[in-house]
Amino acid sequence: MLQKRLIDIHGATVKELRAYIANEGKRLNQQLVEIQKRGLTETSFGYEALANSSKNRDFLGVSKSGRLKVNLNTRGLERGELQRLARLIDRTTAYQTITVTGIKEYYGKVFATLRSKYPGLAQFSDKQLEDILKTEGWESAKTTLGSSQAFEMVGSADNADKIMTFLESSGAGKSIESYTKDFNEFTGASYVWQPAEDIPFTSTTK
């Protein structure tokens, strides 16, 4: 759920904008530190949006420890620039996944939904599913089989370590038959690909 805006950025005075940037910006930078320290940057949609948007580059910097941060120095900034910086902070803090707690809650719901839709995934913990979905080969699996069938395939085997090893070592470009044959031989599963409507899981609270 998006957070309620703490300031009317359009109507705020320069003083109000500076205070908002100092207070909420400091809080945001603390959250960014925790996300980076815990290695959660790839699972935070908020962090990714902040780091990868060219519109944000003027306001981003690096801390002494080498971590991404928002530059909160407002000295010399005109009202329009203050508004831009305030909007950046406002947009980023609205993401559920900009906090460690928010990330855990978001993915807890995601994995619960996936387990409900694909019962075979119930055997894996949240951490195991997270690790599986982080492998480079997961994208290849989705490309080859379709996301629904890729989840079915993963759920057909009972060893998360073997699945991860397979996904990390498998490449794209294989036929469905060849890909599933290799998967079954490596993991000991008996997955059979079946065409199905492919509706990937999505959420608006990221």
LOPALUM-382324 format. One record per residue: y, x negated, z negated of N, C-alpha, C, O in turn; residue in three letters. Coordinates in pm, whole numbers, plus 50000, padded with zeros to 5 digits. Layout:
# residues N
YXZYXZYXZYXZALA
...
***
This chain:
# residues 206
498814991650000500005000050000501254991250000501334981549925MET
502204994650084503444986950092504284988949967504354999949913LEU
504904978149923505744978949805507064985749837507554985149950GLN
507634992249737508944998649753510014988049765510044978449688LYS
510904989749862511984980049883512884979349759513274989649704ARG
513214967149717513994965149596515494964549623516294964149530LEU
515884964349750517294962949784517554969649917516694969950005ILE
518764975149931519214980350060519864968550134521054965850117ASP
519074961750215519544949350277520754951950366521684943850369ILE
520744963050438521854966050530523164968150454524214963650498HIS
523084974950338524304978150266524644968750152525664970450086GLY
523804958850127524004949950012525194940550033525514936650145ALA
525824937049923526914927349928526334913249937525134911249917THR
527194903649967526754889749973526174885449838525154878549834VAL
526804889449731526334885949597524944891749572524064884949519LYS
524764904249610523464910849591522384904349676521244902749631GLU
522734900649796521764893949884521344880549827520164877149827LEU
522314872849778521984859749720521084861349598520144853549580ARG
521364871249516520544873549395519134877749434518154873149374ALA
519034886349534517714890849580516904879149634515734877549601TYR
517544870949717516864859449776516394849749668515274844649673ILE
517264847249569516914837849462515734842949380514814835349349ALA
515764855749344514734861249255513424864049327512374859149288ASN
513504872149434512284876049505511734864549589510534863449611GLU
512644855949636512194844249710511424834549622510424828849666GLY
511874832649500511164824049406509774829649377508794822249373LYS
509714842849358508424849249332507484847449453506294844549436ARG
508034849249574507234847649694506714833449707505544831549741LEU
507534823649682507104809749692505994806549591505084798749621ASN
506064812549473505004810649375503694816549426502624810749406GLN
503784828049492502594834249548502014825849662500794824649676GLN
502904820049743502444811449852501734799049799500744794549857LEU
502234793549690501594781849628500174785449586499234777849613VAL
499994796849520498664800849473497694803049589496534799049583GLU
498184809449694497334811849812496884798649873495714797149909ILE
497804789149883497464776249944496574767849853495654761249901GLN
496834768049723496014760449628494574765249629493654757249613LYS
494374778149647493034783949641492344784449778491224789349790ARG
493024779249879492424778850012492274792550075491304795050147GLY
493234801550051493134815350099494074818350216494284829950250LEU
494634808050277495624810350382495054818250500495744826550559THR
493784815550534493194822350650492814836750622492564844450715GLU
492774840550495492414854250460493644862450418493504874150380THR
494814856450425496044863450390496824866750517497374857950581SER
496854879550552497624883850668499114881150646499834878150741PHE
499554882350522500954879750491501324865250515502364862350575GLY
500474856150470500724841850491500714838650640501594831450688TYR
499734843750712499624841050855500844846150931501364839351020GLU
501314858150895502484863750963503724855250936504544853151026ALA
503844850450814504984842050778504934828750852505934824450909LEU
503784822350850503654808850903503684808251055504124798251112ALA
503234818751121503034818051266504124824551350504074823751472ASN
505094831051286506164837451363507294827551390507824821351298SER
507644826251516508734817051553510064821551495510974813451477SER
510194834551466511444839751411511714834451270512854834551223LYS
510654829851202510804825551063511114810751047511434806250937ASN
511014803051155511044788551144512314783151080512274773151009ARG
513444789751105514704784951048514714785350896515464777950832ASP
513874793750838513894795850693512674790050622512504792050502PHE
511834782950695510624777350634510774762450612511464755450688LEU
510124757650508510124743450477508814739350415507864747250409GLY
508764727050369507544721650307507914715950171508904708750159VAL
507124719050071507384714049936507004699349926506444693650020SER
507304693049813506974678949792505464676749798505004665949834LYS
504714687149763503254686049766502674689549902501454689949920SER
503564692150001503114694650137502744708950167502084711650268GLY
503164718250082502804732350102503964740150166505134737150143ARG
503594750050247504594758450311505374766250206504814770950107LEU
506674767350229507524775150138508674781150217508954776950329LYS
509334790950158510554796650214511734789050156511834787450034VAL
512614784450242513804777050197514814786950140515334795350213ASN
515094785950012515974795649945517394790549926518174796749854LEU
517734779549988519094774149978520024782650064519934782350187ASN
520894790250000521784799450073523204793850089524094800750138THR
523394781650050524744775650060525174775250206524464770050292ARG
526344780750233526914780550367526424791550459526884792350573GLY
525504799950413525004810650498525964822450502526464826750398LEU
526214827650620527024839650636526194851950600524974851050582GLU
526864863550590526174875750547525014879250640523954883250594ARG
525214877650771524154880850866522924872150845521794876950856GLY
523144859350816522024850250793521334853550660520114852650649GLU
522124857450562521544861650434520664874050453519604875250393LEU
521124883050536520344895050563519034891650633517994897450602GLN
519074882250726517854877950795516844872150697515654875250702ARG
517334863650607516454857450509515904867950412514724867450375LEU
516754877250372516314887850281515254896550347514294900650282ALA
515424899550476514434907650549513104900150559512034906150549ARG
513184887050580511964879050587511194880050455509984882350455LEU
511894878550345511254879550213510724893650191509614895350140ILE
511504903550229511124917550211509864920850290508944927250238ASP
509814916550417508644919150501507394912350447506314918250443ARG
507554899950405506394892150361505834897350229504614898150213THR
506694900750136506214905650007505624919650017504964924249924THR
505844926450130505274939850147503774939250180503074949250165ALA
503284927650223501864926250253501024926550126501344919650029TYR
499984934350125499074934450011498444920649991498224916449878GLN
498154913850102497434901050094498344889050071497954877750099THR
499544891250021500424880049990500224875249847500834865449805ILE
499354882149772498994877749638497484875549632496734881449709THR
497054867049540495624864449523494894877249485493814880149537VAL
495484884949394494874897549352494804907249469493784913949488THR
495864907849548495894916849664494834913249766494234922049827GLY
494614900249787493584895649881492214900249835491434905449914ILE
491914898449705490624902449651490414917449664489334922049700LYS
491454925249634491344939749642491164944249787490354953149815GLU
491904938249878491814942050019490414939450073489794948250132TYR
489924927250053488614923850107487484930850033486424933050090TYR
487714934249906486724942149835486524955549904485394960149918GLY
487614961749946487544974550018486924972750156486134981050201LYS
487314961950223486764959150357485254957650350484524963850427VAL
484784949350255483344946750246482584959150200481444961350242PHE
483184967050113482534979450071482354988850190481324995350204ALA
483374989550275483304997950395482234992650491481475000450549THR
482184979550508481194973650598479774976150546478874979250624LEU
479584974750415478244976950359477824991450375476644994350394ARG
478795000550367478475014750385478075017650529477165025550555SER
478755011150624478505013450765477285005750814476545010350901LYS
477074993750757475944985250797475134981750672475394971450609TYR
474174990050634473434988450508472794974750490472614970350377PRO
472454968050599471834954850588472744944650523472254934550471GLY
474044946950523474994937550464475034938550312475634930050246LEU
474394948750255474434950950110473804939350034474084937449916ALA
472944931650100472254920650033473154908650008472804899749930GLN
474324908350072475204896850061476384899749969476904910849966PHE
476804889549894477984890849808479254890449891479224886950009SER
480374894049828481654893249897481914879049948482354877150061ASP
481624869149864481864855149901480994851250021481454844350112LYS
479734855550021478864852250133479354858550263479364852150368GLN
479764871350255480284877950374481564871350422481764869650542LEU
482424867750328483674861050364483384847850436484014844750537GLU
482434840150383482094827350445481494829250584481804821750676ASP
480644839450598480034842150729481104845550832481064840450945ILE
482054853950794483084858350888484104847350919484884848651013LEU
484104836650840485014825450865484434815250963485164806751014LYS
483134815950988482534806151076483074807551218483424818551262THR
483154796451289483644796751427482734805051516483194811551610GLU
481444804851486480494812151568480554827151555479984834351637GLY
481254832251451481344846751436482054853051556481664863651603TRP
483104846451605483804851551721482904851751844482964860851925GLU
482054841451856481104841051967480104852451957479744858652057SER
479654855251833478714866251812479324879451852478684887651917ALA
480574881651813481254894251849481464895251999481324905952058LYS
481814883952061482024883852205480734886852280480724894252378THR
479644881052233478354882552301477754896352279477274902752373THR
477784901052154477074913352118477954925652101477494936952116LEU
479234923452070480094934252025480114934051873479104930451811GLY
481234937651810481354935951665480334944251587479774939351489SER
480084956751628479124965051556477734958851558477054958251455SER
477314954251676475994948351689475914934851618474864931051567GLN
477034927551613477034914751541476814917051392476094909451327ALA
477444927551337477214930851197475764935151174475164931451073PHE
475214942751266473814946851255472904934551258471934933751182GLU
473214925051345472414912951356472424905251225471374901351174MET
473624903051170473744895651044472954902650933472274896150853VAL
473044915850929472354923450824470844923750839470134927850748GLY
470344919350955468894919850978468184907750918466954907750906SER
468944897450881468354885450821468654885250672469634891250627ALA
467814878350594467984878750449468394865350389468214863150269ASP
468924856350471469324843250421470704839850473470874836250589ASN
471694841050385473084838850425473314824550472474094822250564ALA
472634814850409472824800850448472334798350590472994791350667ASP
471174804150625470654802350761471554809150863471754803950973LYS
472104820850827473014827950917474244819350943474674817851058ILE
474814813750837476004805450852475714793250938476514789651025MET
474564786850915474204775150995474064778851142474514771451230THR
473434790251168473284794751306474634797451370474884792951482PHE
475504804651300476814808151356477674795851378478434795151474LEU
477544786051288478344773751302477874765151418478644757351474GLU
476584766451456476034757851560475894764851695475664758251797SER
476024778151696475824785551822477124786251900478204787651843SER
477004785152030478184785752115478244798452198477304806452196GLY
479334800152270479494811952354478824809452489478384798352520ALA
478744820052568478254818652704476814822252725476344822052838GLY
476084825352619474684829052633474554843952664475454851852635LYS
473414847452724473134861652744472764867952611472414860952517SER
472844881252603472474888352481471024885152443470714882552327ILE
470134885352542468714882952516468504868952460467764867152363GLU
469134858952521468974845252477469574843252337468994836552252SER
470734849352314471434847852186470604853752073470424847251969TYR
470114865852090469344872451984467994865551964467494865051851THR
467394860352070466134853152057466334840651970465544837951880LYS
467404833151997467694821251918467954824851772467504817851681ASP
468684835851751469004840151614467724843551538467544839051425PHE
466864851251599465624855351532464734843351501464134842551393ASN
464644834051595463794822351573464344813551460463574807851382GLU
465664812551453466274803751353466244809951214465984803051115PHE
466514822951204466644829451074465374836651027465274840250910THR
464434838651116463234846151080463434861151082462604868551029GLY
464514865651143464794880051152464064885951272463424878751350ALA
464184898951287463564905751402464574915351464464264926851495SER
465794910251482466874918651534466674921751683466344912951762TYR
466874934251718466814938651857468134945251891468524955151828VAL
468824939951990470144945352027470004959152088469164961452175TRP
470844968352040470874981752094472314985252130473204983752047GLN
472564989752253473934993552290474425004752200473695014252172PRO
475665003352154476235013552065477735013552081478325004052131ALA
478345024552038479805025452041480365014951948479995014451830GLU
481245006551998481744995251922483124998451867484114997751939ASP
483185001951739484455005451675484684995851560484154998051451ILE
485474985151580485694975351474486444981451356487264990551372PRO
486164976251239486864980951120488304976351123488584964751152PHE
489214985351093490634981751087491264987650961490734997150903THR
492374981950920493094987250803494574984750823494974975050887SER
495394993350767496854991750780497454985650657498664982950655THR
496664983150551497204977650427496804963050415495954959550333THR
497414954350498496984940450501498054931250442497854919050437LYS
***
